[in-house]
Amino acid sequence: MSIYEFENKKPSIGKGTFIFESADVIGDVVIGENCYIGPGARIRGDYGSIRIGDNTAVEENVVIHARPDDITNIGTYVT
């Protein structure tokens, strides 16, 4: 897995979360507990913020991005 800091913002990964080695998590991203991040997923909190709730699955090859200075929220128990 590739976890990248961007402009002094580093992702926060909750306990029990599994991230595939081929997934990327960048910048201002908070991932809750017991989540699944599938292969090829890209979660880009480079210019906006991303919040993913507990027990949520981001499936294969999904890209999540936020507009500049905006927040993308994905709730709990989402697949």
N, C-alpha and C positions, 0 to 999 in steps of 0.2 A: 504494500500500500504506500502511496505517496501522500504525505501530509506536508503542506507547504505554508510557511508564514508569508504574508503579503502586507506590505506597509505596516509592519509592527503588529499585525493581527494574526493570531495563531488559532487554528481550529481547536475546539474542545470536544472530546469524544467521551461519551458516557460509559460507565461500567457495563461489561457484558456485550458491548457492541462489536460486531464482526464486520471487518472491511476487507474485501478481496484485495490481493496484492496489485491487481491491474487497475484499481480505482484511484481517483485523485480527489483530495479534499484540500481546498485552498482558501486561506484568509479567514474572514469573519464568519465562521460556521460553528454552530453548536448542535451537536448530535446527542440525543438523549440516550438513555440506558436500553440495553437489549435490542438494539437496532441491527439491521442487515443492510449492508451496502454492497451491491452486486458487482460482478466483473465489468470493467469498462465504464462504470459510473463516473461522472464528473460533477462535483459539487463545488461551485465557484462563488465564494464570498469575497471576490476581489474588490468590487466597487460598491456593492450592497451587502446586506447581512442575510444569512440563512439560518433558520431555526427548525430543527426536526425533532418532533416529540418522541417520547419513549415507545418502544415496541413497534417501530415503523420500519418498513422495508422499502428501500430504494433499489429497484430491480436493475437488471443488466442493461448497460449502455444508456441509462437515463442521464440527462444533463439538467442540472438545476442551477439557475443563475438569478441574480436579483438586479433590478435597475439601480443605477447609481443613487446612493443615499436612500434606498428603499429597503424593505424587509420582505423576504419570502418566508412564510410560515407554512410548515407542513405539520399537521397535528399528531396526536398519539394514535396508535393502532391503525395506521394507514398502510395500505399495500398497493 
